[in-house]
Amino acid sequence: MRKIISFMHISLDGFVAGPNGEMNWIKVDEELFDYVGKRISETDTALYGRVTYQMMESYWPTAGDAPDASKHDIEHSRWYKSANKIVLSKTMKEEGLTNTKIISNNLSERINEIKQQTGSEIALFGSPSATHSLIEQNLIDGYWLFVNPIILGQGIPLFKDTKEKTKLKLLGTRQFTSGVVELNYIVDRQ
């Protein structure tokens, strides 16, 4: 069965964005881009909430075509164009979208159907609202958290109104030169 892995930048105090969705505090550099790029190159499906999908769709399809495109932009743009995309949205329609499936209702049933299909893991990128919905229905199988060396004090939390205890098993860690620390967890369903 395919697994959903949440890839998320997070502050030391547990926020994934500032109070107004700000993400200018996130530290990214070539070392981090290379590390994440290698990992997601093995993934064939991306999962987004509507807001994150629209942000990605406005940039990545053509980012690699710019004359001054970075190595990361070229590689990620190539991956993005070929990846299957799943978007959680009650307002978007599938018509005219390439490699994109919209889920607007029956979240648990639809996600579990997709998990049964052939393919690699499903990477959930950012998307705090979508992440909250998936956590609520126990649909996330693992977390790749990139803890940034900052305390925001307020913002959008990763874990919001969780009702049940969830045991996690640490698979690995990595420290980056920027001070970001990656924590790789799998949900322990035993």
Biotite code that builds the C-alpha atoms (Angstrom):
import biotite.structure as struc

atoms = struc.array([
    struc.Atom([0.000, 0.000, 0.000], chain_id="A", res_id=1, res_name="MET", atom_name="CA", element="C"),
    struc.Atom([1.199, 3.495, -0.826], chain_id="A", res_id=2, res_name="ARG", atom_name="CA", element="C"),
    struc.Atom([1.977, 5.839, 2.038], chain_id="A", res_id=3, res_name="LYS", atom_name="CA", element="C"),
    struc.Atom([1.348, 9.561, 2.450], chain_id="A", res_id=4, res_name="ILE", atom_name="CA", element="C"),
    struc.Atom([4.439, 11.359, 3.740], chain_id="A", res_id=5, res_name="ILE", atom_name="CA", element="C"),
    struc.Atom([4.102, 14.981, 4.871], chain_id="A", res_id=6, res_name="SER", atom_name="CA", element="C"),
    struc.Atom([7.061, 17.195, 3.862], chain_id="A", res_id=7, res_name="PHE", atom_name="CA", element="C"),
    struc.Atom([6.889, 20.302, 6.013], chain_id="A", res_id=8, res_name="MET", atom_name="CA", element="C"),
    struc.Atom([9.087, 23.166, 7.171], chain_id="A", res_id=9, res_name="HIS", atom_name="CA", element="C"),
    struc.Atom([8.342, 23.937, 10.790], chain_id="A", res_id=10, res_name="ILE", atom_name="CA", element="C"),
    struc.Atom([9.527, 26.435, 13.385], chain_id="A", res_id=11, res_name="SER", atom_name="CA", element="C"),
    struc.Atom([11.024, 25.198, 16.637], chain_id="A", res_id=12, res_name="LEU", atom_name="CA", element="C"),
    struc.Atom([7.737, 26.071, 18.356], chain_id="A", res_id=13, res_name="ASP", atom_name="CA", element="C"),
    struc.Atom([5.632, 24.030, 15.912], chain_id="A", res_id=14, res_name="GLY", atom_name="CA", element="C"),
    struc.Atom([4.359, 26.538, 13.341], chain_id="A", res_id=15, res_name="PHE", atom_name="CA", element="C"),
    struc.Atom([4.366, 25.901, 9.573], chain_id="A", res_id=16, res_name="VAL", atom_name="CA", element="C"),
    struc.Atom([3.588, 29.503, 8.639], chain_id="A", res_id=17, res_name="ALA", atom_name="CA", element="C"),
    struc.Atom([3.225, 32.871, 10.296], chain_id="A", res_id=18, res_name="GLY", atom_name="CA", element="C"),
    struc.Atom([-0.199, 34.239, 11.338], chain_id="A", res_id=19, res_name="PRO", atom_name="CA", element="C"),
    struc.Atom([-0.906, 35.467, 7.796], chain_id="A", res_id=20, res_name="ASN", atom_name="CA", element="C"),
    struc.Atom([0.668, 32.493, 6.020], chain_id="A", res_id=21, res_name="GLY", atom_name="CA", element="C"),
    struc.Atom([4.163, 34.036, 5.921], chain_id="A", res_id=22, res_name="GLU", atom_name="CA", element="C"),
    struc.Atom([6.947, 31.624, 5.044], chain_id="A", res_id=23, res_name="MET", atom_name="CA", element="C"),
    struc.Atom([9.833, 34.092, 4.693], chain_id="A", res_id=24, res_name="ASN", atom_name="CA", element="C"),
    struc.Atom([11.446, 32.590, 7.820], chain_id="A", res_id=25, res_name="TRP", atom_name="CA", element="C"),
    struc.Atom([12.108, 29.236, 6.121], chain_id="A", res_id=26, res_name="ILE", atom_name="CA", element="C"),
    struc.Atom([15.797, 28.567, 5.443], chain_id="A", res_id=27, res_name="LYS", atom_name="CA", element="C"),
    struc.Atom([16.518, 26.874, 2.117], chain_id="A", res_id=28, res_name="VAL", atom_name="CA", element="C"),
    struc.Atom([19.809, 26.591, 0.290], chain_id="A", res_id=29, res_name="ASP", atom_name="CA", element="C"),
    struc.Atom([21.499, 24.367, -2.290], chain_id="A", res_id=30, res_name="GLU", atom_name="CA", element="C"),
    struc.Atom([22.373, 21.712, 0.303], chain_id="A", res_id=31, res_name="GLU", atom_name="CA", element="C"),
    struc.Atom([18.728, 21.385, 1.349], chain_id="A", res_id=32, res_name="LEU", atom_name="CA", element="C"),
    struc.Atom([17.432, 21.602, -2.237], chain_id="A", res_id=33, res_name="PHE", atom_name="CA", element="C"),
    struc.Atom([19.770, 18.781, -3.309], chain_id="A", res_id=34, res_name="ASP", atom_name="CA", element="C"),
    struc.Atom([18.784, 16.579, -0.376], chain_id="A", res_id=35, res_name="TYR", atom_name="CA", element="C"),
    struc.Atom([15.030, 17.031, -0.836], chain_id="A", res_id=36, res_name="VAL", atom_name="CA", element="C"),
    struc.Atom([15.303, 16.887, -4.630], chain_id="A", res_id=37, res_name="GLY", atom_name="CA", element="C"),
    struc.Atom([16.951, 13.475, -4.484], chain_id="A", res_id=38, res_name="LYS", atom_name="CA", element="C"),
    struc.Atom([14.255, 12.198, -2.135], chain_id="A", res_id=39, res_name="ARG", atom_name="CA", element="C"),
    struc.Atom([11.257, 13.450, -4.087], chain_id="A", res_id=40, res_name="ILE", atom_name="CA", element="C"),
    struc.Atom([12.692, 12.269, -7.407], chain_id="A", res_id=41, res_name="SER", atom_name="CA", element="C"),
    struc.Atom([11.651, 8.803, -6.175], chain_id="A", res_id=42, res_name="GLU", atom_name="CA", element="C"),
    struc.Atom([8.054, 9.995, -5.664], chain_id="A", res_id=43, res_name="THR", atom_name="CA", element="C"),
    struc.Atom([5.507, 10.005, -8.477], chain_id="A", res_id=44, res_name="ASP", atom_name="CA", element="C"),
    struc.Atom([2.581, 11.754, -6.763], chain_id="A", res_id=45, res_name="THR", atom_name="CA", element="C"),
    struc.Atom([2.238, 15.096, -4.975], chain_id="A", res_id=46, res_name="ALA", atom_name="CA", element="C"),
    struc.Atom([-0.656, 16.004, -2.697], chain_id="A", res_id=47, res_name="LEU", atom_name="CA", element="C"),
    struc.Atom([-1.609, 19.633, -2.060], chain_id="A", res_id=48, res_name="TYR", atom_name="CA", element="C"),
    struc.Atom([-4.336, 21.789, -0.621], chain_id="A", res_id=49, res_name="GLY", atom_name="CA", element="C"),
    struc.Atom([-5.852, 24.269, -3.084], chain_id="A", res_id=50, res_name="ARG", atom_name="CA", element="C"),
    struc.Atom([-3.823, 27.303, -1.986], chain_id="A", res_id=51, res_name="VAL", atom_name="CA", element="C"),
    struc.Atom([-0.468, 25.502, -2.149], chain_id="A", res_id=52, res_name="THR", atom_name="CA", element="C"),
    struc.Atom([-1.379, 23.840, -5.465], chain_id="A", res_id=53, res_name="TYR", atom_name="CA", element="C"),
    struc.Atom([-2.266, 27.177, -7.053], chain_id="A", res_id=54, res_name="GLN", atom_name="CA", element="C"),
    struc.Atom([1.002, 28.660, -5.785], chain_id="A", res_id=55, res_name="MET", atom_name="CA", element="C"),
    struc.Atom([2.977, 25.696, -7.185], chain_id="A", res_id=56, res_name="MET", atom_name="CA", element="C"),
    struc.Atom([1.071, 25.685, -10.477], chain_id="A", res_id=57, res_name="GLU", atom_name="CA", element="C"),
    struc.Atom([1.778, 29.383, -11.002], chain_id="A", res_id=58, res_name="SER", atom_name="CA", element="C"),
    struc.Atom([5.539, 28.798, -10.817], chain_id="A", res_id=59, res_name="TYR", atom_name="CA", element="C"),
    struc.Atom([6.826, 25.261, -11.384], chain_id="A", res_id=60, res_name="TRP", atom_name="CA", element="C"),
    struc.Atom([5.530, 24.321, -14.857], chain_id="A", res_id=61, res_name="PRO", atom_name="CA", element="C"),
    struc.Atom([7.769, 26.966, -16.480], chain_id="A", res_id=62, res_name="THR", atom_name="CA", element="C"),
    struc.Atom([10.398, 27.654, -13.783], chain_id="A", res_id=63, res_name="ALA", atom_name="CA", element="C"),
    struc.Atom([12.989, 25.457, -15.467], chain_id="A", res_id=64, res_name="GLY", atom_name="CA", element="C"),
    struc.Atom([12.594, 27.252, -18.808], chain_id="A", res_id=65, res_name="ASP", atom_name="CA", element="C"),
    struc.Atom([13.862, 30.642, -17.606], chain_id="A", res_id=66, res_name="ALA", atom_name="CA", element="C"),
    struc.Atom([17.300, 31.617, -18.988], chain_id="A", res_id=67, res_name="PRO", atom_name="CA", element="C"),
    struc.Atom([18.609, 32.145, -15.451], chain_id="A", res_id=68, res_name="ASP", atom_name="CA", element="C"),
    struc.Atom([16.946, 29.037, -13.953], chain_id="A", res_id=69, res_name="ALA", atom_name="CA", element="C"),
    struc.Atom([18.911, 27.399, -11.158], chain_id="A", res_id=70, res_name="SER", atom_name="CA", element="C"),
    struc.Atom([19.788, 23.711, -11.142], chain_id="A", res_id=71, res_name="LYS", atom_name="CA", element="C"),
    struc.Atom([17.069, 23.220, -8.521], chain_id="A", res_id=72, res_name="HIS", atom_name="CA", element="C"),
    struc.Atom([14.453, 25.057, -10.616], chain_id="A", res_id=73, res_name="ASP", atom_name="CA", element="C"),
    struc.Atom([15.260, 22.977, -13.694], chain_id="A", res_id=74, res_name="ILE", atom_name="CA", element="C"),
    struc.Atom([15.159, 19.659, -11.816], chain_id="A", res_id=75, res_name="GLU", atom_name="CA", element="C"),
    struc.Atom([12.070, 20.415, -9.733], chain_id="A", res_id=76, res_name="HIS", atom_name="CA", element="C"),
    struc.Atom([10.198, 21.868, -12.703], chain_id="A", res_id=77, res_name="SER", atom_name="CA", element="C"),
    struc.Atom([10.886, 18.667, -14.676], chain_id="A", res_id=78, res_name="ARG", atom_name="CA", element="C"),
    struc.Atom([9.675, 16.547, -11.737], chain_id="A", res_id=79, res_name="TRP", atom_name="CA", element="C"),
    struc.Atom([6.602, 18.714, -11.128], chain_id="A", res_id=80, res_name="TYR", atom_name="CA", element="C"),
    struc.Atom([5.457, 18.511, -14.755], chain_id="A", res_id=81, res_name="LYS", atom_name="CA", element="C"),
    struc.Atom([5.642, 14.703, -14.761], chain_id="A", res_id=82, res_name="SER", atom_name="CA", element="C"),
    struc.Atom([4.227, 14.060, -11.262], chain_id="A", res_id=83, res_name="ALA", atom_name="CA", element="C"),
    struc.Atom([0.624, 13.095, -10.657], chain_id="A", res_id=84, res_name="ASN", atom_name="CA", element="C"),
    struc.Atom([-1.046, 15.715, -8.510], chain_id="A", res_id=85, res_name="LYS", atom_name="CA", element="C"),
    struc.Atom([-3.895, 15.334, -6.025], chain_id="A", res_id=86, res_name="ILE", atom_name="CA", element="C"),
    struc.Atom([-5.574, 18.494, -4.740], chain_id="A", res_id=87, res_name="VAL", atom_name="CA", element="C"),
    struc.Atom([-7.943, 18.702, -1.795], chain_id="A", res_id=88, res_name="LEU", atom_name="CA", element="C"),
    struc.Atom([-10.447, 21.406, -2.715], chain_id="A", res_id=89, res_name="SER", atom_name="CA", element="C"),
    struc.Atom([-14.166, 22.023, -2.488], chain_id="A", res_id=90, res_name="LYS", atom_name="CA", element="C"),
    struc.Atom([-14.059, 24.764, -5.138], chain_id="A", res_id=91, res_name="THR", atom_name="CA", element="C"),
    struc.Atom([-11.706, 23.572, -7.915], chain_id="A", res_id=92, res_name="MET", atom_name="CA", element="C"),
    struc.Atom([-12.779, 21.484, -10.905], chain_id="A", res_id=93, res_name="LYS", atom_name="CA", element="C"),
    struc.Atom([-10.631, 18.921, -12.763], chain_id="A", res_id=94, res_name="GLU", atom_name="CA", element="C"),
    struc.Atom([-11.455, 20.126, -16.275], chain_id="A", res_id=95, res_name="GLU", atom_name="CA", element="C"),
    struc.Atom([-8.365, 21.378, -18.100], chain_id="A", res_id=96, res_name="GLY", atom_name="CA", element="C"),
    struc.Atom([-5.884, 20.265, -15.456], chain_id="A", res_id=97, res_name="LEU", atom_name="CA", element="C"),
    struc.Atom([-2.957, 18.042, -16.452], chain_id="A", res_id=98, res_name="THR", atom_name="CA", element="C"),
    struc.Atom([-2.091, 14.979, -14.333], chain_id="A", res_id=99, res_name="ASN", atom_name="CA", element="C"),
    struc.Atom([-4.318, 16.381, -11.586], chain_id="A", res_id=100, res_name="THR", atom_name="CA", element="C"),
    struc.Atom([-7.124, 14.774, -9.573], chain_id="A", res_id=101, res_name="LYS", atom_name="CA", element="C"),
    struc.Atom([-9.370, 16.894, -7.346], chain_id="A", res_id=102, res_name="ILE", atom_name="CA", element="C"),
    struc.Atom([-10.808, 15.443, -4.133], chain_id="A", res_id=103, res_name="ILE", atom_name="CA", element="C"),
    struc.Atom([-13.706, 17.523, -2.836], chain_id="A", res_id=104, res_name="SER", atom_name="CA", element="C"),
    struc.Atom([-15.629, 15.022, -0.694], chain_id="A", res_id=105, res_name="ASN", atom_name="CA", element="C"),
    struc.Atom([-15.380, 11.561, 0.914], chain_id="A", res_id=106, res_name="ASN", atom_name="CA", element="C"),
    struc.Atom([-11.763, 12.336, 1.802], chain_id="A", res_id=107, res_name="LEU", atom_name="CA", element="C"),
    struc.Atom([-10.959, 9.129, 3.686], chain_id="A", res_id=108, res_name="SER", atom_name="CA", element="C"),
    struc.Atom([-12.549, 6.862, 1.096], chain_id="A", res_id=109, res_name="GLU", atom_name="CA", element="C"),
    struc.Atom([-10.941, 8.632, -1.882], chain_id="A", res_id=110, res_name="ARG", atom_name="CA", element="C"),
    struc.Atom([-7.473, 8.790, -0.289], chain_id="A", res_id=111, res_name="ILE", atom_name="CA", element="C"),
    struc.Atom([-7.623, 5.127, 0.705], chain_id="A", res_id=112, res_name="ASN", atom_name="CA", element="C"),
    struc.Atom([-8.564, 4.213, -2.899], chain_id="A", res_id=113, res_name="GLU", atom_name="CA", element="C"),
    struc.Atom([-5.503, 6.119, -4.145], chain_id="A", res_id=114, res_name="ILE", atom_name="CA", element="C"),
    struc.Atom([-3.291, 4.430, -1.545], chain_id="A", res_id=115, res_name="LYS", atom_name="CA", element="C"),
    struc.Atom([-4.358, 1.053, -2.986], chain_id="A", res_id=116, res_name="GLN", atom_name="CA", element="C"),
    struc.Atom([-3.259, 1.993, -6.522], chain_id="A", res_id=117, res_name="GLN", atom_name="CA", element="C"),
    struc.Atom([0.200, 1.197, -7.851], chain_id="A", res_id=118, res_name="THR", atom_name="CA", element="C"),
    struc.Atom([2.867, 3.841, -7.517], chain_id="A", res_id=119, res_name="GLY", atom_name="CA", element="C"),
    struc.Atom([5.370, 5.201, -5.056], chain_id="A", res_id=120, res_name="SER", atom_name="CA", element="C"),
    struc.Atom([4.658, 7.138, -1.886], chain_id="A", res_id=121, res_name="GLU", atom_name="CA", element="C"),
    struc.Atom([2.490, 10.234, -2.018], chain_id="A", res_id=122, res_name="ILE", atom_name="CA", element="C"),
    struc.Atom([4.287, 13.416, -0.958], chain_id="A", res_id=123, res_name="ALA", atom_name="CA", element="C"),
    struc.Atom([2.153, 15.959, 0.879], chain_id="A", res_id=124, res_name="LEU", atom_name="CA", element="C"),
    struc.Atom([3.838, 19.351, 0.461], chain_id="A", res_id=125, res_name="PHE", atom_name="CA", element="C"),
    struc.Atom([3.082, 22.182, 2.868], chain_id="A", res_id=126, res_name="GLY", atom_name="CA", element="C"),
    struc.Atom([-0.670, 22.716, 2.752], chain_id="A", res_id=127, res_name="SER", atom_name="CA", element="C"),
    struc.Atom([-1.496, 23.221, 6.454], chain_id="A", res_id=128, res_name="PRO", atom_name="CA", element="C"),
    struc.Atom([-5.290, 23.005, 6.033], chain_id="A", res_id=129, res_name="SER", atom_name="CA", element="C"),
    struc.Atom([-5.070, 19.836, 3.946], chain_id="A", res_id=130, res_name="ALA", atom_name="CA", element="C"),
    struc.Atom([-2.590, 18.400, 6.449], chain_id="A", res_id=131, res_name="THR", atom_name="CA", element="C"),
    struc.Atom([-4.984, 19.116, 9.325], chain_id="A", res_id=132, res_name="HIS", atom_name="CA", element="C"),
    struc.Atom([-7.811, 17.317, 7.457], chain_id="A", res_id=133, res_name="SER", atom_name="CA", element="C"),
    struc.Atom([-5.606, 14.294, 6.748], chain_id="A", res_id=134, res_name="LEU", atom_name="CA", element="C"),
    struc.Atom([-4.308, 14.148, 10.344], chain_id="A", res_id=135, res_name="ILE", atom_name="CA", element="C"),
    struc.Atom([-7.887, 14.290, 11.634], chain_id="A", res_id=136, res_name="GLU", atom_name="CA", element="C"),
    struc.Atom([-8.737, 11.196, 9.584], chain_id="A", res_id=137, res_name="GLN", atom_name="CA", element="C"),
    struc.Atom([-5.475, 9.374, 10.405], chain_id="A", res_id=138, res_name="ASN", atom_name="CA", element="C"),
    struc.Atom([-4.394, 9.297, 6.749], chain_id="A", res_id=139, res_name="LEU", atom_name="CA", element="C"),
    struc.Atom([-0.776, 10.488, 7.090], chain_id="A", res_id=140, res_name="ILE", atom_name="CA", element="C"),
    struc.Atom([1.775, 7.673, 7.338], chain_id="A", res_id=141, res_name="ASP", atom_name="CA", element="C"),
    struc.Atom([4.935, 9.654, 7.968], chain_id="A", res_id=142, res_name="GLY", atom_name="CA", element="C"),
    struc.Atom([6.452, 13.080, 8.514], chain_id="A", res_id=143, res_name="TYR", atom_name="CA", element="C"),
    struc.Atom([9.562, 14.629, 7.022], chain_id="A", res_id=144, res_name="TRP", atom_name="CA", element="C"),
    struc.Atom([9.909, 17.689, 9.208], chain_id="A", res_id=145, res_name="LEU", atom_name="CA", element="C"),
    struc.Atom([12.485, 20.383, 8.501], chain_id="A", res_id=146, res_name="PHE", atom_name="CA", element="C"),
    struc.Atom([12.855, 22.190, 11.821], chain_id="A", res_id=147, res_name="VAL", atom_name="CA", element="C"),
    struc.Atom([14.055, 25.738, 11.201], chain_id="A", res_id=148, res_name="ASN", atom_name="CA", element="C"),
    struc.Atom([16.125, 27.531, 13.853], chain_id="A", res_id=149, res_name="PRO", atom_name="CA", element="C"),
    struc.Atom([13.488, 30.096, 14.737], chain_id="A", res_id=150, res_name="ILE", atom_name="CA", element="C"),
    struc.Atom([10.738, 30.598, 17.292], chain_id="A", res_id=151, res_name="ILE", atom_name="CA", element="C"),
    struc.Atom([7.775, 32.357, 15.673], chain_id="A", res_id=152, res_name="LEU", atom_name="CA", element="C"),
    struc.Atom([5.628, 32.775, 18.778], chain_id="A", res_id=153, res_name="GLY", atom_name="CA", element="C"),
    struc.Atom([2.431, 32.598, 16.727], chain_id="A", res_id=154, res_name="GLN", atom_name="CA", element="C"),
    struc.Atom([1.193, 31.332, 13.406], chain_id="A", res_id=155, res_name="GLY", atom_name="CA", element="C"),
    struc.Atom([-0.394, 28.286, 11.785], chain_id="A", res_id=156, res_name="ILE", atom_name="CA", element="C"),
    struc.Atom([0.477, 25.170, 13.816], chain_id="A", res_id=157, res_name="PRO", atom_name="CA", element="C"),
    struc.Atom([1.316, 21.825, 12.229], chain_id="A", res_id=158, res_name="LEU", atom_name="CA", element="C"),
    struc.Atom([-0.701, 19.906, 14.789], chain_id="A", res_id=159, res_name="PHE", atom_name="CA", element="C"),
    struc.Atom([-4.010, 21.648, 15.389], chain_id="A", res_id=160, res_name="LYS", atom_name="CA", element="C"),
    struc.Atom([-6.831, 20.269, 17.503], chain_id="A", res_id=161, res_name="ASP", atom_name="CA", element="C"),
    struc.Atom([-5.471, 16.718, 17.382], chain_id="A", res_id=162, res_name="THR", atom_name="CA", element="C"),
    struc.Atom([-7.866, 14.488, 19.253], chain_id="A", res_id=163, res_name="LYS", atom_name="CA", element="C"),
    struc.Atom([-5.832, 11.303, 19.538], chain_id="A", res_id=164, res_name="GLU", atom_name="CA", element="C"),
    struc.Atom([-2.329, 10.377, 20.553], chain_id="A", res_id=165, res_name="LYS", atom_name="CA", element="C"),
    struc.Atom([-0.227, 9.249, 17.577], chain_id="A", res_id=166, res_name="THR", atom_name="CA", element="C"),
    struc.Atom([2.937, 7.252, 18.155], chain_id="A", res_id=167, res_name="LYS", atom_name="CA", element="C"),
    struc.Atom([5.821, 7.964, 15.802], chain_id="A", res_id=168, res_name="LEU", atom_name="CA", element="C"),
    struc.Atom([8.980, 5.992, 15.084], chain_id="A", res_id=169, res_name="LYS", atom_name="CA", element="C"),
    struc.Atom([12.107, 7.995, 14.273], chain_id="A", res_id=170, res_name="LEU", atom_name="CA", element="C"),
    struc.Atom([13.722, 6.743, 11.052], chain_id="A", res_id=171, res_name="LEU", atom_name="CA", element="C"),
    struc.Atom([16.519, 9.289, 10.846], chain_id="A", res_id=172, res_name="GLY", atom_name="CA", element="C"),
    struc.Atom([17.794, 12.798, 11.351], chain_id="A", res_id=173, res_name="THR", atom_name="CA", element="C"),
    struc.Atom([20.102, 15.137, 9.501], chain_id="A", res_id=174, res_name="ARG", atom_name="CA", element="C"),
    struc.Atom([21.571, 18.504, 10.353], chain_id="A", res_id=175, res_name="GLN", atom_name="CA", element="C"),
    struc.Atom([22.173, 21.014, 7.578], chain_id="A", res_id=176, res_name="PHE", atom_name="CA", element="C"),
    struc.Atom([24.778, 23.773, 7.509], chain_id="A", res_id=177, res_name="THR", atom_name="CA", element="C"),
    struc.Atom([21.970, 26.372, 7.628], chain_id="A", res_id=178, res_name="SER", atom_name="CA", element="C"),
    struc.Atom([20.930, 25.116, 11.073], chain_id="A", res_id=179, res_name="GLY", atom_name="CA", element="C"),
    struc.Atom([17.836, 23.322, 9.767], chain_id="A", res_id=180, res_name="VAL", atom_name="CA", element="C"),
    struc.Atom([17.389, 19.835, 11.231], chain_id="A", res_id=181, res_name="VAL", atom_name="CA", element="C"),
    struc.Atom([15.447, 17.155, 9.371], chain_id="A", res_id=182, res_name="GLU", atom_name="CA", element="C"),
    struc.Atom([13.424, 14.680, 11.420], chain_id="A", res_id=183, res_name="LEU", atom_name="CA", element="C"),
    struc.Atom([12.076, 11.682, 9.522], chain_id="A", res_id=184, res_name="ASN", atom_name="CA", element="C"),
    struc.Atom([9.228, 9.847, 11.289], chain_id="A", res_id=185, res_name="TYR", atom_name="CA", element="C"),
    struc.Atom([6.865, 7.045, 10.326], chain_id="A", res_id=186, res_name="ILE", atom_name="CA", element="C"),
    struc.Atom([3.519, 6.623, 12.097], chain_id="A", res_id=187, res_name="VAL", atom_name="CA", element="C"),
    struc.Atom([3.710, 3.582, 14.380], chain_id="A", res_id=188, res_name="ASP", atom_name="CA", element="C"),
    struc.Atom([0.336, 1.896, 13.861], chain_id="A", res_id=189, res_name="ARG", atom_name="CA", element="C"),
    struc.Atom([1.110, -1.089, 16.157], chain_id="A", res_id=190, res_name="GLN", atom_name="CA", element="C"),
])
